[in-house]
Amino acid sequence: MIIKRREFLKISSLAAASLLMPSFLKSMTLDHALNPGQKILIVLQFTGGNDGLNTVIPTRNDIYFKERGDISIKDSLALNDETGINPALSYFKELHDNGELSVLNNVGYPDPNKSHFRSMDIWHSASKSDEFLETGWLGRFLDEECYSCDHPTQALEVDDMLSLALKGDNNKAFAFKDPKRLYQTSQEKYFKSLYDDHHHDDETVSYLYQTLGSTINNAEYIFEKSKAKKTDQTYPNSQLGKDFRTVASLIKSDINTQVYYLSIGSFDTHVNQNERQQKLFGEINEAVKSFVADMKANGKFNDILLMTFSEFGRRVSQNASKGTDHGTANQMFFISGGLKKKGILNPLPDLQNLNEGDLIYTEDFRKVYATVLKNWLQADSSKVLGWKNGIYDFI
């Protein structure tokens, strides 16, 4: 069967949803649900380098207000005597007051890189700044779990493309934006007939068609699970709101998925930062509020952990365009009904001790990953990360 370039691109687009890992997709048809009480991780990526100093505000630090005369947040919501949170994250304040939010400040890594692409790769792969890995920390988690359980642990990313974080050597997560759209595309007669009629001796081309077949076979499974227990919770009409609604529906079904990955951006606020950040925070605030309410109503909140991160923070001083430029360390949020330690976990950034205008990290992000892997996902963090420098005790 001869196909044209346009048709081939359509095939490639659909096949890309499976991330060239048919063996993983086939595992999704296994009739195994998560065990009751088994923990679920949701990662929310703040793409573009969120400004942490205007997220969690040092309300009594004169240096902060001096260096940010135009953009400092003067109406923050108090978390304690010296710390506030951006007013656009009002629900995060509520979570904090309820003991359902933890904040870890000054998270980063040695020899930080200010390139969006490189720093994101470092966070995704959990590599050193001078080390280049082709697998991600959650992908290696999937690889490791394949050797210690009856069936592969599954992970889903609500996006059109799979992030490095979820790519392993032997297993990869599955990326899709909309379960219904994926299913409808997979059911087109053209794709089915193309797969049925395919015979090709070239190994690479044959593999592509096999992947297409796996996607067709499993798209229905994902779609059916996504609508099995539709939520009654009202979600905002933003893209993030829709993404969280999809995740909530899957969590409430019997799909065997332990890791979900979402993203929002861009937080690259070189110009007029406050307007952009406020808009993004508003979307996050409302989406998370609906999701948490949904999880609580269905008795799931104690078993989910929502973790946020960004590839880097911003410089302490504002720039001439009422924005901020690429920086280094940042904070991470942790939201759950199962936190062991709550609130502000460690000191705020030291604005008197900077490295050429940048914050100096005090907490290594790989220690955070090791904590999540070991204490939440019950995985061997040393095998996944090679990390042997301790873990935290907030979960």
N, C-alpha and C positions, 0 to 999 in steps of 0.2 A: 504494500500500500504506500503510495507516494503522497507526502503532505507538503503543503506550502509553508513558507517562512511564518506567515501570520498564524497559521494553524499550530505550527510547532511552538510558537510563543505562548499560545493559549494553553497548550498542554503543559509547557514548562511552568506557567503560572500556577496551574492547579497542582501540579506535582510538587512545586516548592512548598505547598502547605504541609506536606508530609516530611519536609526537611531531609529527603533522601534516606529515610530510615524505616523501610517497610516492616522490619522485624519488630520495631517498637510499636508501630501502628497496629499490627496484628495482635499485640498483647492487650490492646485496648478493648478487644472484643471478649476478653476473659470475664466471666461473670463473677467478679470479686468486688465487693464493696470495701471501703475502709472499715476497719474494726471500730466499734463504738468507742469514743474517747480518743481515737487516734488523732494526732495533731496535724494541723494544716497551716502552711506558710503562704502568705500573700506578700509579694515584694512589689512595692510601688516606687518606680524610678522617677526622680525629678530630673529630667533631661535638660542639659544646658548649663548646669552649674548654679544651683540656687544660692542666694545670698543668705547664709545662716544668721548673720548678725541682725538682719531685719526680719528674721523668722522668730528666733528666741532672743529677746532684747535684754541687754544689760542695763536696766533702767536707772541704776545709780552710778554709772561709769561716765565721768565727764569727758573722757577721751572719745568715747563713742559719739557723743553729741557734737563735740568739737570737730571731729574728722568727717562728720556727715551732717553738716549744717542744713543742707536742703532736703535730705532724704531720710534722716533719722525718724524713727517711729516714736511719736510723743504720746500716743493714745493707746499704748499696748494694754493688754489685759493681764493683770497681775497673777503670777503663779506662786511667787513668794516675795519677800521683802526686797530682793534685788533683781528679780527676773520677771519679765513679761513675755507675752506671746502676741504675735501680729493679730490685730483685731479681726482680720479677714479669716482667721482660724479660730473663731469663737467656739466651735464645737470641740476643738482640741483642748481648750480651756476647761470645758465641761468634763471631758474625759479625764483630764489631769485631776480635777477636783474629786472625781469619783474613784480615783485609784486605778484607772484603766489606761493610763498613758505613762510611758517612761521616756526620758530624753537623755541621750548620751552625747556630750559635747566634745569638741576637739578631735573628731575622728578623721584619720587620714593615713598616711604611710610615709616612710623615709624617702628623701629625694623626690618630692612631688613633681609631677608633670602637669603643666598648664594647658596642654593640648586637649581639647574635648575628646578627640578620638582615642588618643593614647591613654589618657587617664581613665576613660570609660572601659577600655580594654583591660587595664590593670584591675579595676573594680570587678569587672565581669569574670576575669580569669583567676583572680586572687593571686596574681603574680607579684614579684618584686618589680621595682620601677625599671630595672635594667634586664628584666627577664621577659621573654616573649613566649606565651603559651597559646596553643590552638584549641584548648578546651576550657570550658567554664566551670566555676565552682559547683553549680547545681547540675551541670552535665556530668561531672565526675561523681557527684552524689548518686545520680542515676546509674552510672557504671558500677559503683560499689554495691548498691542495693541489689543489683542483678545477681550478685554472687551470694547474697545472704537471705533471700526470700524466695517464695515459691513462684512469684511472677514479678516482672519489672515494675518498680515504682514509677508512677507516671507524673508528668508535669505538663502544664499548658500555659502558653503565652497568648494573651489576647492582643494580637497584632498581626500584621500581614507578613512580617519577616521574623525569623527566630533570632534572638539575641545570643551573643557568644556565651553569656552566662549559663545557658541551658544546653550547650553542645558538649557531649562527651565523646570519648573515643569509640565506644560501642553503642551508646544509647543517646538519643536526643529527645528533647521535648517536642511538642506539636504546637505550631502557631496557626491561629486563625483569628479573624476579626469578628466574624458573625457566623454562628453555627448554621443558621438557616440559609444564608447565602452560599456557604461552603457546600451544604447538602444539595441545594438547587443546581449549582454548577456541576457537581459530581453526577447528577442524574440526567444531564443533557445527553440525548441520544448519540450525539456526535462522539463524545468521549467514550461512552460505553462500547460503541461499535469499533472505535479506533483501537481500544484495548483488546477486544475480542479478536479482531482481525490481524493483530500484530504478530509478526514473526521476523526477528532480526538477529543476525549472527554477531553483530558488533556488541561487545560486552557492555560498554557505556550506554549505548542507546537502549539496549535490552533492559538495563537496570532502570532507566528513566521510565520505560513503559510498565515495568513491574511496580514501580513506585506509584505511578498513576493508578494502577489497579488497586493497590493497597489503600490509596486515598479514597477511591470510589467506594470500596468495601467498608470503610470505617467512618466516612462522613455522616452516614445515616445514624450510626451509633452515637456519635457526639451530639448530633442534632436531637435525637430522641431523648438523650439524657438531659439536655439543656431545657427541654420543655416538659420533662417528667413531673417536676414539682415547681411550676411557675410561681413566682413570688407575688404576694398581695401587697408588698411594700411599694410605695411610690418612690421612684428614683428620678433625679433631675434628668433633663433631656440632653445634657452635655455628653460628649463622647465618653468621658470618664464615668459618668453616671450609667451609661449603657453598658460599659465594660464591667463595672461592679455588679450590675444586675445579672449579667451573664454568669459571672463567677458565683454569685449567690445561688442561682438556679442549679448550677452544677454541684455546688457543695451540698445542697439539700437533696440531690438525687443520689443514686448509689454508685456513681462513677468513682473509680479508684484513682483519684487524683489528690496528691498530697502537696503539690506546689503550684501556685498560680503566679503569673508575672504580668504586671501592668506598667504603663509609663504615661507620663504627661509632660508637656513642655511647650515652648522652650523657655527656660529660665536664664537665657544668656542676655542679661539685662544691662547692656552697656549704655543704653539711652533711656531716659524716663523710666527708671526702674520701678518706682512704686506703683504706677498704673498697671504695668504688666504683671508684677508679682501679685498685686491685689486681685486681679482677674483670675489668675491661676489658682491662688489660694481659695478664692470663692468657690471654684469648681471642685477643688479637692475637699473643702469643708463640707459641702452639701452631699457629695457622693459618699464620703466616708460616714457621714451622719446616717444616711439611708441604709448603707451596708451594715453598720453596727446594729441599728435598730432591727434589721432583718435577721441578723445572726442571733440577737438576744431573743427575739420572738420565737425562734426555732430551736432554742437551747444549744446553739453552736458556739457562742461567743467565748466560752472558756477554752475551747479547743482550736481557735484560730489565732494566729499572730500576724498582724499587719506591720511590716517593716518598711521604712522609707530610707532612701539614700540619694545622693547626687554625686556626680563625678568629682566635683571640687566645690569649694565655697568661693567667696569673692574677697578682694582686697579690703583692708580696713577703711581706707579713705575713699570717699566718693570721687568720681572723675568730673570733668568739666561739663558733661552732658547729663548731669543728674542721674547717673548710673554708677555701676561699679564694674571693675575689670576682673579678669580671672585671678582666683586666689588659691587657697590650699585647704586647710582643715574645715570641717563642717560638723553639724549635728545629725543624728539619726533619731527618728521617732519609732517607738514600739507600742502598738495598741493591741490589747487583749484583755479578756477577763481572767486570764491565768498568769498574770505577772506576779513574781515573788517580791520584787522591789519596784516601787512606783515613784513617779515624779522626776525631779532632776537628779540624775545619778552621780554626777561629778561636777567639779567647778566649771564656771563659765570661762570663755577664752580670756587669756591674759593679754590685755591690750597694751601693756607696758613692755612686754617682752616679745618683740616681733622679729621676723627674719626679712629684712628689707621691705617692710610694709605688709608682710603676710603673717597670718596666724601660724603658730607652731603646734603641730599635732601632738597630742599626748596619748591617744588611744588608737591602736592599729585596727583597721577595719577587718583584718583577717582574724583577729581575736573575736570580733563580733560574729563573723561567719562560723567560726569554730564553736561558739556558744550555741548558735541556732542549730547547727548540725547535731551536736551532741545532746543538748538539753531539750530541744524541741522535736527534731526529726529522728532522734535516737540513732544517729549514724556515727561511724567512726571518723571523727574529724581529722585525726592524724593521717589517715589513709587518703582522705579526700583532699586535704590542704597541705599536709606535711607540717602542720602547725603544732608546736609543742611548748608554747609559752603561756599556757593557762587559759582559762575561760572566765566569763563573768557569771554572776549568780542572780541576775534579774529575772531569769526564766528557769 
